[in-house]
């Protein structure tokens, strides 16, 4: 079905923490309170409800359009990053969830293949299905499948209608670009994987080929994150993220609907553990094996499963749009301070903090987008558009971003 211009396949975006968006997978389903006023869900059921990329992905309800659980892969959007030569941050699937249960592993393989084929870009992924992401990224066959998907994309040699650089009529330039991709990743599909993801080894099948003997894993240009909105969702999703292979692990706390303590995350229970009345906790901004609990007037600490990784980046934002719920200033301050006071191996090691927006509510005595302080003498929040409420927290614009490793 011809679909013309792909909505959301944008080289340029209003999202403050990225440069471009690619909506290869559209469609989702509601899983937690943060989904209630989902912009993508509302858009798919109103202005874009008849567009081929969104058609039939929502149902009507008294509260408005609601995701129906169906998902759709948009091929043109999937391959878009291959056409962008200039390095940029790319946020994947803002109008869906790559790890939704209805999304096949094959689709996910193809998404990661495009990421592997474009090492000049930094790819940002978010999910609310942290358990499936952890399972997928820890699968022993994941690297082989990604390489095979990259090889198949290469062999397909797609022709884009909206630019001359890849048209078959310009075959010399087209072949040169495909060779560049192939030299980076394609030849890896001729090799055999030994062992698990932690130590991927390859056997050369082409004697004398000038290719690396090891594929960097996890992919160094892919940042994996989870969306959380309150402490319950933090406790449920962060432990899965901590044990997911990733170059960068990050959190999108938007909309923030309650206080969150990242230094006290509920540790997951093993299936054979007794149902104790105490909850072991750990600090998600620190590495190590220390866990503790404090319940019924009794405290205890001790060693547990070692955590080699911590959360590397925090993005915080209030809700905007119809039905927006306010974010309290003390919630945002607490996360800012947690990031500033973080340690790694016991040494000071602040975590980058990005304050995205206040949303539709600006707390009293906070700075507006125009630099003026909002105050009305009653300590009540101002209800206004996010372009007015801005993104200053206590007069400071926080733009913290992880430094990419070489």
Buried (B, 14 or more C-beta within 10 A) or exposed (E): EEBEEBBBBBBEBEBBBBBBBBBBBBBBBBBBBBBBBBEBBBBBBEEBBEBBBBBEBBEEEEEBBBBBBBBBBBEBBBBBBBBBEEBBBBBBBBBBBBBBEBBEEEBBBBBBBBBBBBBEBBBBBBBBBBBBBBEBBBBEEBBBBBBBBBBBBBEEEBEBEEEEEBEEEBEEEBEEBBEEBBEBBBBBBBBEBEEBBEEBEBEEEEEEEEBEEEBEBBBBBBBBBBBBBBBBBBBBBBBBBBBBBBBBBBBBBBBBBBEBBBBBBBBBEEEEEEEEEEBBBBBBBBBBEBBBBEEEEEEEEEEBEEBEBBBBBBBBBBBBBEEBBBBBBEBBEBBBEBBEEBBBEEEEBBBBBBBBBBBBBBBBEBBBBEEEEBEEEEEEBBEBEBEBBBBBBEEEEBEBBBEEEE
